Amino acid sequence: MSKRLTLITGATGTIGSHLVPQLVARGVGVRTLVRDPKKATALGSGFEVFVGDLAKPETLPPALKGVDKLFVISNGSNIAELEGNILDAARNSDVHHIVKISGRHLDASFMTNVPLAINQNAAEKHLKSLGVDWTIIRPGMFASNFLLWIDHSQGIVPLPVGDGRDTPTDPVDIAAVGCETLIGSDHEGKVYEITGPESLTFHDMTARIARAIDQPLELVDIPPEVAYQGMISSGVPDTQARGIIRYFEAVRQGQVYPPTDTIQHLLGRQPRRFDDWVTGHLRELRG
């Protein structure tokens, strides 16, 4: 009998690029769904590569042949539509367990009427309606976002967050939780809110990076409208940019939820600290 497979969407992204080698190391049969097969070479070996696209529903049923578990993650302003395509394809396949990466604070009052939250909630509802076992992972802020936020030309991190705090989460830990929920037991029907172990101000996070890379780096509290225009200029869709600005406002106002102990509970170890992530990414952080 052929080995059953786990299909990973977003395999070359921030989470998938850690998850694929973790699963392969645990002896799991992995198939990656990618738009560009050349990018999959960076993930190593020991897995299948299938060229497909969540935006092209006709490519998805063939990708699911022989698959019994599915890992779903997507990004952008049309998450519900993209994930809906593969969820509908999975409904008509032999998939019996789906793990989805969602987002934290979906039930927070400050996310009401925010398109990003509406999309994620719709995707979660769709998943739960399939009649297939499911697990939802809601991670906090990715520590790796700093790679996008640092302006190396000026030595600043321009964010409209004031003295607000957040709970930076290492993508390695998010992938490890994904790995556990895919191969472990008793995760069906669970929603896991996961974060790093610390609630840190953005000033503190910026200062820690500056010390580690031994370069001047300062958090600059810019007006929300300036941050919004910067995102639009860089190609971020309007609905996504507005959602991010609303989240930054919540950070500034101290509305972000505190850290959870979910990673320790699931993995039997402490989550990686922000300093651990920084130490592992010095070259990228130096620009």
Phi and psi restraints in degrees (value plus and minus 20) as a CYANA .aco file:
   2 SER   PHI     -90.0   -50.0
   2 SER   PSI     133.0   173.0
   3 LYS   PHI     -91.3   -51.3
   3 LYS   PSI     111.3   151.3
   4 ARG   PHI     -90.9   -50.9
   4 ARG   PSI     133.5   173.5
   5 LEU   PHI    -138.8   -98.8
   5 LEU   PSI     135.1   175.1
   6 THR   PHI    -131.1   -91.1
   6 THR   PSI     102.8   142.8
   7 LEU   PHI    -112.9   -72.9
   7 LEU   PSI     110.1   150.1
   8 ILE   PHI    -133.3   -93.3
   8 ILE   PSI      95.7   135.7
   9 THR   PHI    -106.8   -66.8
   9 THR   PSI     140.2   180.2
  10 GLY   PHI      39.6    79.6
  10 GLY   PSI      13.0    53.0
  11 ALA   PHI     -85.0   -45.0
  11 ALA   PSI     -46.9    -6.9
  12 THR   PHI    -118.6   -78.6
  12 THR   PSI     -12.0    28.0
  13 GLY   PHI    -107.4   -67.4
  13 GLY   PSI    -189.1  -149.1
  14 THR   PHI     -79.3   -39.3
  14 THR   PSI     -62.6   -22.6
  15 ILE   PHI    -107.9   -67.9
  15 ILE   PSI     -67.4   -27.4
  16 GLY   PHI     -78.9   -38.9
  16 GLY   PSI     -54.5   -14.5
  17 SER   PHI     -87.5   -47.5
  17 SER   PSI     -41.3    -1.3
  18 HIS   PHI    -111.1   -71.1
  18 HIS   PSI     -56.8   -16.8
  19 LEU   PHI     -86.9   -46.9
  19 LEU   PSI     -63.2   -23.2
  20 VAL   PHI     -77.3   -37.3
  20 VAL   PSI     -73.6   -33.6
  21 PRO   PHI     -84.8   -44.8
  21 PRO   PSI     -50.5   -10.5
  22 GLN   PHI     -83.7   -43.7
  22 GLN   PSI     -64.1   -24.1
  23 LEU   PHI     -87.7   -47.7
  23 LEU   PSI     -62.6   -22.6
  24 VAL   PHI     -80.1   -40.1
  24 VAL   PSI     -61.2   -21.2
  25 ALA   PHI     -83.8   -43.8
  25 ALA   PSI     -44.4    -4.4
  26 ARG   PHI    -111.9   -71.9
  26 ARG   PSI     -13.6    26.4
  27 GLY   PHI      62.0   102.0
  27 GLY   PSI      -3.4    36.6
  28 VAL   PHI    -104.0   -64.0
  28 VAL   PSI     118.4   158.4
  29 GLY   PHI     -95.1   -55.1
  29 GLY   PSI      98.7   138.7
  30 VAL   PHI    -139.0   -99.0
  30 VAL   PSI     115.6   155.6
  31 ARG   PHI    -141.2  -101.2
  31 ARG   PSI     109.5   149.5
  32 THR   PHI    -121.5   -81.5
  32 THR   PSI     116.9   156.9
  33 LEU   PHI    -120.5   -80.5
  33 LEU   PSI      93.8   133.8
  34 VAL   PHI    -154.1  -114.1
  34 VAL   PSI     131.8   171.8
  35 ARG   PHI    -106.4   -66.4
  35 ARG   PSI     -53.7   -13.7
  36 ASP   PHI    -141.2  -101.2
  36 ASP   PSI      83.8   123.8
  37 PRO   PHI     -82.9   -42.9
  37 PRO   PSI     -42.2    -2.2
  38 LYS   PHI     -83.8   -43.8
  38 LYS   PSI     -53.5   -13.5
  39 LYS   PHI     -88.6   -48.6
  39 LYS   PSI     -45.3    -5.3
  40 ALA   PHI     -89.9   -49.9
  40 ALA   PSI     -38.5     1.5
  41 THR   PHI     -84.1   -44.1
  41 THR   PSI     -46.0    -6.0
  42 ALA   PHI     -90.6   -50.6
  42 ALA   PSI     -33.2     6.8
  43 LEU   PHI    -105.3   -65.3
  43 LEU   PSI     -26.9    13.1
  44 GLY   PHI      82.3   122.3
  44 GLY   PSI    -161.7  -121.7
  45 SER   PHI    -161.8  -121.8
  45 SER   PSI    -199.0  -159.0
  46 GLY   PHI      71.3   111.3
  46 GLY   PSI      -2.5    37.5
  47 PHE   PHI    -165.4  -125.4
  47 PHE   PSI     143.2   183.2
  48 GLU   PHI    -108.6   -68.6
  48 GLU   PSI     129.4   169.4
  49 VAL   PHI    -136.8   -96.8
  49 VAL   PSI     104.8   144.8
  50 PHE   PHI    -143.6  -103.6
  50 PHE   PSI     106.9   146.9
  51 VAL   PHI    -105.8   -65.8
  51 VAL   PSI      99.7   139.7
  52 GLY   PHI    -182.3  -142.3
  52 GLY   PSI     158.6   198.6
  53 ASP   PHI    -171.1  -131.1
  53 ASP   PSI     108.1   148.1
  54 LEU   PHI     -79.7   -39.7
  54 LEU   PSI     -44.9    -4.9
  55 ALA   PHI    -102.2   -62.2
  55 ALA   PSI     -24.6    15.4
  56 LYS   PHI    -142.4  -102.4
  56 LYS   PSI      67.7   107.7
  57 PRO   PHI     -75.0   -35.0
  57 PRO   PSI     -49.5    -9.5
  58 GLU   PHI     -86.8   -46.8
  58 GLU   PSI     -38.5     1.5
  59 THR   PHI    -106.1   -66.1
  59 THR   PSI     -28.5    11.5
  60 LEU   PHI    -107.7   -67.7
  60 LEU   PSI     -61.8   -21.8
  61 PRO   PHI     -76.0   -36.0
  61 PRO   PSI     -62.6   -22.6
  62 PRO   PHI     -82.6   -42.6
  62 PRO   PSI     -53.3   -13.3
  63 ALA   PHI     -86.9   -46.9
  63 ALA   PSI     -43.9    -3.9
  64 LEU   PHI    -112.4   -72.4
  64 LEU   PSI     -22.8    17.2
  65 LYS   PHI     -85.8   -45.8
  65 LYS   PSI     106.9   146.9
  66 GLY   PHI      60.9   100.9
  66 GLY   PSI     -14.4    25.6
  67 VAL   PHI    -119.1   -79.1
  67 VAL   PSI     113.4   153.4
  68 ASP   PHI    -135.9   -95.9
  68 ASP   PSI     -31.1     8.9
  69 LYS   PHI    -155.2  -115.2
  69 LYS   PSI     126.7   166.7
  70 LEU   PHI    -154.7  -114.7
  70 LEU   PSI     114.2   154.2
  71 PHE   PHI    -133.0   -93.0
  71 PHE   PSI     103.7   143.7
  72 VAL   PHI    -138.9   -98.9
  72 VAL   PSI     106.2   146.2
  73 ILE   PHI    -169.6  -129.6
  73 ILE   PSI     119.8   159.8
  74 SER   PHI    -168.3  -128.3
  74 SER   PSI     153.3   193.3
  75 ASN   PHI    -161.9  -121.9
  75 ASN   PSI     141.1   181.1
  76 GLY   PHI      92.5   132.5
  76 GLY   PSI    -186.2  -146.2
  77 SER   PHI    -114.5   -74.5
  77 SER   PSI     -23.8    16.2
  78 ASN   PHI    -143.9  -103.9
  78 ASN   PSI      22.7    62.7
  79 ILE   PHI     -77.3   -37.3
  79 ILE   PSI     -64.6   -24.6
  80 ALA   PHI     -80.4   -40.4
  80 ALA   PSI     -59.5   -19.5
  81 GLU   PHI     -90.3   -50.3
  81 GLU   PSI     -68.1   -28.1
  82 LEU   PHI     -82.5   -42.5
  82 LEU   PSI     -69.3   -29.3
  83 GLU   PHI     -90.4   -50.4
  83 GLU   PSI     -50.1   -10.1
  84 GLY   PHI     -80.5   -40.5
  84 GLY   PSI     -55.3   -15.3
  85 ASN   PHI     -81.7   -41.7
  85 ASN   PSI     -66.7   -26.7
  86 ILE   PHI     -98.1   -58.1
  86 ILE   PSI     -48.9    -8.9
  87 LEU   PHI     -86.1   -46.1
  87 LEU   PSI     -60.1   -20.1
  88 ASP   PHI     -86.0   -46.0
  88 ASP   PSI     -58.4   -18.4
  89 ALA   PHI     -86.1   -46.1
  89 ALA   PSI     -57.6   -17.6
  90 ALA   PHI     -87.2   -47.2
  90 ALA   PSI     -52.2   -12.2
  91 ARG   PHI     -78.2   -38.2
  91 ARG   PSI     -52.6   -12.6
  92 ASN   PHI    -121.8   -81.8
  92 ASN   PSI       4.1    44.1
  93 SER   PHI    -144.0  -104.0
  93 SER   PSI    -189.3  -149.3
  94 ASP   PHI    -113.9   -73.9
  94 ASP   PSI      -9.0    31.0
  95 VAL   PHI     -84.1   -44.1
  95 VAL   PSI     110.9   150.9
  96 HIS   PHI    -139.7   -99.7
  96 HIS   PSI     -23.3    16.7
  97 HIS   PHI    -170.1  -130.1
  97 HIS   PSI     108.7   148.7
  98 ILE   PHI    -143.0  -103.0
  98 ILE   PSI     108.9   148.9
  99 VAL   PHI    -129.3   -89.3
  99 VAL   PSI     106.0   146.0
 100 LYS   PHI    -138.0   -98.0
 100 LYS   PSI     114.7   154.7
 101 ILE   PHI    -107.8   -67.8
 101 ILE   PSI     102.7   142.7
 102 SER   PHI    -136.2   -96.2
 102 SER   PSI    -161.2  -121.2
 103 GLY   PHI    -163.7  -123.7
 103 GLY   PSI     132.5   172.5
 104 ARG   PHI     -97.7   -57.7
 104 ARG   PSI     144.8   184.8
 105 HIS   PHI      48.6    88.6
 105 HIS   PSI       0.3    40.3
 106 LEU   PHI     -84.5   -44.5
 106 LEU   PSI     -45.3    -5.3
 107 ASP   PHI    -119.2   -79.2
 107 ASP   PSI     -13.6    26.4
 108 ALA   PHI     -95.8   -55.8
 108 ALA   PSI     125.4   165.4
 109 SER   PHI     -81.8   -41.8
 109 SER   PSI     -51.4   -11.4
 110 PHE   PHI     -94.1   -54.1
 110 PHE   PSI     -29.9    10.1
 111 MET   PHI    -119.3   -79.3
 111 MET   PSI     -19.0    21.0
 112 THR   PHI     -79.3   -39.3
 112 THR   PSI     111.6   151.6
 113 ASN   PHI      47.6    87.6
 113 ASN   PSI      -8.2    31.8
 114 VAL   PHI    -105.8   -65.8
 114 VAL   PSI     102.9   142.9
 115 PRO   PHI     -73.4   -33.4
 115 PRO   PSI     -58.4   -18.4
 116 LEU   PHI     -79.5   -39.5
 116 LEU   PSI     -64.8   -24.8
 117 ALA   PHI     -89.0   -49.0
 117 ALA   PSI     -59.9   -19.9
 118 ILE   PHI     -79.9   -39.9
 118 ILE   PSI     -63.5   -23.5
 119 ASN   PHI     -83.0   -43.0
 119 ASN   PSI     -66.4   -26.4
 120 GLN   PHI     -86.0   -46.0
 120 GLN   PSI     -61.8   -21.8
 121 ASN   PHI     -82.3   -42.3
 121 ASN   PSI     -59.6   -19.6
 122 ALA   PHI     -84.9   -44.9
 122 ALA   PSI     -60.6   -20.6
 123 ALA   PHI     -86.5   -46.5
 123 ALA   PSI     -60.3   -20.3
 124 GLU   PHI     -82.7   -42.7
 124 GLU   PSI     -63.4   -23.4
 125 LYS   PHI     -82.3   -42.3
 125 LYS   PSI     -61.4   -21.4
 126 HIS   PHI     -80.2   -40.2
 126 HIS   PSI     -66.8   -26.8
 127 LEU   PHI     -77.9   -37.9
 127 LEU   PSI     -66.0   -26.0
 128 LYS   PHI     -87.5   -47.5
 128 LYS   PSI     -39.1     0.9
 129 SER   PHI    -106.8   -66.8
 129 SER   PSI     -25.8    14.2
 130 LEU   PHI     -93.2   -53.2
 130 LEU   PSI     -44.8    -4.8
 131 GLY   PHI      61.1   101.1
 131 GLY   PSI       0.3    40.3
 132 VAL   PHI    -137.3   -97.3
 132 VAL   PSI     125.1   165.1
 133 ASP   PHI     -77.4   -37.4
 133 ASP   PSI     120.3   160.3
 134 TRP   PHI    -160.5  -120.5
 134 TRP   PSI     137.0   177.0
 135 THR   PHI    -159.4  -119.4
 135 THR   PSI     117.0   157.0
 136 ILE   PHI    -137.8   -97.8
 136 ILE   PSI     110.5   150.5
 137 ILE   PHI    -132.4   -92.4
 137 ILE   PSI     104.5   144.5
 138 ARG   PHI    -135.5   -95.5
 138 ARG   PSI      72.3   112.3
 139 PRO   PHI    -100.9   -60.9
 139 PRO   PSI     133.5   173.5
 140 GLY   PHI     -99.5   -59.5
 140 GLY   PSI    -187.9  -147.9
 141 MET   PHI     -74.2   -34.2
 141 MET   PSI     110.3   150.3
 142 PHE   PHI     -91.7   -51.7
 142 PHE   PSI     108.7   148.7
 143 ALA   PHI     -78.5   -38.5
 143 ALA   PSI     -52.3   -12.3
 144 SER   PHI     -86.9   -46.9
 144 SER   PSI     -30.2     9.8
 145 ASN   PHI     -79.6   -39.6
 145 ASN   PSI     -45.6    -5.6
 146 PHE   PHI     -81.6   -41.6
 146 PHE   PSI     -46.1    -6.1
 147 LEU   PHI     -84.9   -44.9
 147 LEU   PSI     -44.9    -4.9
 148 LEU   PHI    -110.1   -70.1
 148 LEU   PSI     -47.2    -7.2
 149 TRP   PHI    -107.1   -67.1
 149 TRP   PSI     -45.7    -5.7
 150 ILE   PHI     -91.6   -51.6
 150 ILE   PSI     109.4   149.4
 151 ASP   PHI    -119.8   -79.8
 151 ASP   PSI      77.1   117.1
 152 HIS   PHI     -88.9   -48.9
 152 HIS   PSI     -47.9    -7.9
 153 SER   PHI     -85.6   -45.6
 153 SER   PSI     -48.5    -8.5
 154 GLN   PHI    -133.1   -93.1
 154 GLN   PSI     -27.4    12.6
 155 GLY   PHI      48.4    88.4
 155 GLY   PSI      19.7    59.7
 156 ILE   PHI    -155.5  -115.5
 156 ILE   PSI     141.1   181.1
 157 VAL   PHI    -138.0   -98.0
 157 VAL   PSI      78.5   118.5
 158 PRO   PHI    -106.6   -66.6
 158 PRO   PSI      83.9   123.9
 159 LEU   PHI    -160.6  -120.6
 159 LEU   PSI     120.7   160.7
 160 PRO   PHI    -108.2   -68.2
 160 PRO   PSI      42.4    82.4
 161 VAL   PHI    -138.3   -98.3
 161 VAL   PSI     -24.9    15.1
 162 GLY   PHI      35.8    75.8
 162 GLY   PSI    -152.7  -112.7
 163 ASP   PHI    -118.6   -78.6
 163 ASP   PSI       0.0    40.0
 164 GLY   PHI     -87.0   -47.0
 164 GLY   PSI     140.8   180.8
 165 ARG   PHI    -136.4   -96.4
 165 ARG   PSI     138.3   178.3
 166 ASP   PHI    -169.5  -129.5
 166 ASP   PSI     155.3   195.3
 167 THR   PHI    -137.1   -97.1
 167 THR   PSI      56.4    96.4
 168 PRO   PHI     -76.4   -36.4
 168 PRO   PSI     111.6   151.6
 169 THR   PHI    -138.2   -98.2
 169 THR   PSI     110.7   150.7
 170 ASP   PHI     -95.7   -55.7
 170 ASP   PSI     106.3   146.3
 171 PRO   PHI     -75.4   -35.4
 171 PRO   PSI     -47.7    -7.7
 172 VAL   PHI     -80.7   -40.7
 172 VAL   PSI     -59.3   -19.3
 173 ASP   PHI     -90.3   -50.3
 173 ASP   PSI     -57.9   -17.9
 174 ILE   PHI     -82.2   -42.2
 174 ILE   PSI     -63.9   -23.9
 175 ALA   PHI     -83.6   -43.6
 175 ALA   PSI     -58.9   -18.9
 176 ALA   PHI     -84.3   -44.3
 176 ALA   PSI     -57.2   -17.2
 177 VAL   PHI     -86.8   -46.8
 177 VAL   PSI     -60.5   -20.5
 178 GLY   PHI     -79.4   -39.4
 178 GLY   PSI     -62.6   -22.6
 179 CYS   PHI     -81.4   -41.4
 179 CYS   PSI     -66.9   -26.9
 180 GLU   PHI     -82.2   -42.2
 180 GLU   PSI     -62.9   -22.9
 181 THR   PHI     -90.8   -50.8
 181 THR   PSI     -44.8    -4.8
 182 LEU   PHI     -99.6   -59.6
 182 LEU   PSI     -55.9   -15.9
 183 ILE   PHI    -130.4   -90.4
 183 ILE   PSI     -34.3     5.7
 184 GLY   PHI    -103.8   -63.8
 184 GLY   PSI    -190.2  -150.2
 185 SER   PHI    -142.5  -102.5
 185 SER   PSI     141.5   181.5
 186 ASP   PHI      44.2    84.2
 186 ASP   PSI      11.2    51.2
 187 HIS   PHI    -125.2   -85.2
 187 HIS   PSI     -23.1    16.9
 188 GLU   PHI     -88.0   -48.0
 188 GLU   PSI     117.3   157.3
 189 GLY   PHI      53.3    93.3
 189 GLY   PSI      -3.4    36.6
 190 LYS   PHI    -125.8   -85.8
 190 LYS   PSI     125.7   165.7
 191 VAL   PHI    -135.5   -95.5
 191 VAL   PSI      97.8   137.8
 192 TYR   PHI    -128.9   -88.9
 192 TYR   PSI      97.7   137.7
 193 GLU   PHI    -112.5   -72.5
 193 GLU   PSI      97.5   137.5
 194 ILE   PHI    -143.6  -103.6
 194 ILE   PSI     122.9   162.9
 195 THR   PHI    -165.8  -125.8
 195 THR   PSI     151.3   191.3
 196 GLY   PHI     -91.3   -51.3
 196 GLY   PSI     155.9   195.9
 197 PRO   PHI    -104.0   -64.0
 197 PRO   PSI     -26.4    13.6
 198 GLU   PHI    -144.0  -104.0
 198 GLU   PSI     128.4   168.4
 199 SER   PHI    -125.8   -85.8
 199 SER   PSI      89.5   129.5
 200 LEU   PHI    -141.5  -101.5
 200 LEU   PSI     126.6   166.6
 201 THR   PHI     -94.4   -54.4
 201 THR   PSI     136.3   176.3
 202 PHE   PHI     -88.8   -48.8
 202 PHE   PSI     -47.1    -7.1
 203 HIS   PHI     -82.5   -42.5
 203 HIS   PSI     -64.4   -24.4
 204 ASP   PHI     -85.4   -45.4
 204 ASP   PSI     -65.4   -25.4
 205 MET   PHI     -80.5   -40.5
 205 MET   PSI     -62.4   -22.4
 206 THR   PHI     -83.8   -43.8
 206 THR   PSI     -62.5   -22.5
 207 ALA   PHI     -83.7   -43.7
 207 ALA   PSI     -58.6   -18.6
 208 ARG   PHI     -84.7   -44.7
 208 ARG   PSI     -59.6   -19.6
 209 ILE   PHI     -84.4   -44.4
 209 ILE   PSI     -64.9   -24.9
 210 ALA   PHI     -78.7   -38.7
 210 ALA   PSI     -63.1   -23.1
 211 ARG   PHI     -85.2   -45.2
 211 ARG   PSI     -61.1   -21.1
 212 ALA   PHI     -88.1   -48.1
 212 ALA   PSI     -59.2   -19.2
 213 ILE   PHI    -112.8   -72.8
 213 ILE   PSI     -25.1    14.9
 214 ASP   PHI      35.8    75.8
 214 ASP   PSI      27.0    67.0
 215 GLN   PHI    -157.5  -117.5
 215 GLN   PSI     128.6   168.6
 216 PRO   PHI     -83.4   -43.4
 216 PRO   PSI     112.1   152.1
 217 LEU   PHI    -175.0  -135.0
 217 LEU   PSI     109.8   149.8
 218 GLU   PHI    -155.8  -115.8
 218 GLU   PSI     117.8   157.8
 219 LEU   PHI     -97.1   -57.1
 219 LEU   PSI     107.8   147.8
 220 VAL   PHI    -134.5   -94.5
 220 VAL   PSI     100.0   140.0
 221 ASP   PHI    -102.1   -62.1
 221 ASP   PSI      74.0   114.0
 222 ILE   PHI    -110.5   -70.5
 222 ILE   PSI     138.4   178.4
 223 PRO   PHI     -83.7   -43.7
 223 PRO   PSI     126.0   166.0
 224 PRO   PHI     -75.5   -35.5
 224 PRO   PSI     -57.7   -17.7
 225 GLU   PHI     -87.1   -47.1
 225 GLU   PSI     -50.2   -10.2
 226 VAL   PHI     -90.4   -50.4
 226 VAL   PSI     -62.1   -22.1
 227 ALA   PHI     -83.1   -43.1
 227 ALA   PSI     -61.1   -21.1
 228 TYR   PHI     -81.7   -41.7
 228 TYR   PSI     -69.0   -29.0
 229 GLN   PHI     -83.2   -43.2
 229 GLN   PSI     -54.3   -14.3
 230 GLY   PHI     -83.9   -43.9
 230 GLY   PSI     -61.1   -21.1
 231 MET   PHI     -87.0   -47.0
 231 MET   PSI     -62.7   -22.7
 232 ILE   PHI     -81.3   -41.3
 232 ILE   PSI     -62.7   -22.7
 233 SER   PHI     -83.5   -43.5
 233 SER   PSI     -49.8    -9.8
 234 SER   PHI    -108.6   -68.6
 234 SER   PSI     -16.7    23.3
 235 GLY   PHI      79.7   119.7
 235 GLY   PSI     -14.7    25.3
 236 VAL   PHI     -91.6   -51.6
 236 VAL   PSI     109.9   149.9
 237 PRO   PHI     -78.5   -38.5
 237 PRO   PSI     129.5   169.5
 238 ASP   PHI     -75.5   -35.5
 238 ASP   PSI     -68.2   -28.2
 239 THR   PHI     -82.9   -42.9
 239 THR   PSI     -56.6   -16.6
 240 GLN   PHI     -90.1   -50.1
 240 GLN   PSI     -62.0   -22.0
 241 ALA   PHI     -82.3   -42.3
 241 ALA   PSI     -61.8   -21.8
 242 ARG   PHI     -85.9   -45.9
 242 ARG   PSI     -56.5   -16.5
 243 GLY   PHI     -85.0   -45.0
 243 GLY   PSI     -61.1   -21.1
 244 ILE   PHI     -85.4   -45.4
 244 ILE   PSI     -61.3   -21.3
 245 ILE   PHI     -82.8   -42.8
 245 ILE   PSI     -60.5   -20.5
 246 ARG   PHI     -83.9   -43.9
 246 ARG   PSI     -58.0   -18.0
 247 TYR   PHI     -86.1   -46.1
 247 TYR   PSI     -62.0   -22.0
 248 PHE   PHI     -80.8   -40.8
 248 PHE   PSI     -56.1   -16.1
 249 GLU   PHI     -82.6   -42.6
 249 GLU   PSI     -59.9   -19.9
 250 ALA   PHI     -85.5   -45.5
 250 ALA   PSI     -57.6   -17.6
 251 VAL   PHI     -80.7   -40.7
 251 VAL   PSI     -69.1   -29.1
 252 ARG   PHI     -77.8   -37.8
 252 ARG   PSI     -57.5   -17.5
 253 GLN   PHI    -106.9   -66.9
 253 GLN   PSI     -17.0    23.0
 254 GLY   PHI      53.0    93.0
 254 GLY   PSI       9.8    49.8
 255 GLN   PHI    -116.7   -76.7
 255 GLN   PSI     -23.5    16.5
 256 VAL   PHI     -89.0   -49.0
 256 VAL   PSI     116.5   156.5
 257 TYR   PHI     -83.7   -43.7
 257 TYR   PSI     133.6   173.6
 258 PRO   PHI     -93.5   -53.5
 258 PRO   PSI     150.5   190.5
 259 PRO   PHI     -82.4   -42.4
 259 PRO   PSI     134.4   174.4
 260 THR   PHI    -130.5   -90.5
 260 THR   PSI     146.0   186.0
 261 ASP   PHI    -125.9   -85.9
 261 ASP   PSI       1.4    41.4
 262 THR   PHI     -83.7   -43.7
 262 THR   PSI     -60.6   -20.6
 263 ILE   PHI     -82.6   -42.6
 263 ILE   PSI     -64.4   -24.4
 264 GLN   PHI     -80.4   -40.4
 264 GLN   PSI     -61.4   -21.4
 265 HIS   PHI     -84.7   -44.7
 265 HIS   PSI     -62.7   -22.7
 266 LEU   PHI    -100.2   -60.2
 266 LEU   PSI     -58.0   -18.0
 267 LEU   PHI    -123.6   -83.6
 267 LEU   PSI     -29.0    11.0
 268 GLY   PHI      51.0    91.0
 268 GLY   PSI       3.1    43.1
 269 ARG   PHI    -171.0  -131.0
 269 ARG   PSI     144.8   184.8
 270 GLN   PHI     -90.9   -50.9
 270 GLN   PSI     124.5   164.5
 271 PRO   PHI     -85.1   -45.1
 271 PRO   PSI     135.3   175.3
 272 ARG   PHI     -88.6   -48.6
 272 ARG   PSI     119.0   159.0
 273 ARG   PHI    -102.1   -62.1
 273 ARG   PSI     144.4   184.4
 274 PHE   PHI     -78.5   -38.5
 274 PHE   PSI     -60.2   -20.2
 275 ASP   PHI     -81.5   -41.5
 275 ASP   PSI     -53.4   -13.4
 276 ASP   PHI     -83.4   -43.4
 276 ASP   PSI     -63.9   -23.9
 277 TRP   PHI     -83.8   -43.8
 277 TRP   PSI     -64.8   -24.8
 278 VAL   PHI     -78.5   -38.5
 278 VAL   PSI     -67.1   -27.1
 279 THR   PHI     -79.0   -39.0
 279 THR   PSI     -53.8   -13.8
 280 GLY   PHI    -101.2   -61.2
 280 GLY   PSI     -23.2    16.8
 281 HIS   PHI    -155.0  -115.0
 281 HIS   PSI      14.9    54.9
 282 LEU   PHI     -82.9   -42.9
 282 LEU   PSI     -61.4   -21.4
 283 ARG   PHI     -81.8   -41.8
 283 ARG   PSI     -67.7   -27.7
 284 GLU   PHI     -85.6   -45.6
 284 GLU   PSI     -58.0   -18.0
 285 LEU   PHI     -89.3   -49.3
 285 LEU   PSI     -45.9    -5.9
 286 ARG   PHI     -97.4   -57.4
 286 ARG   PSI     -31.1     8.9
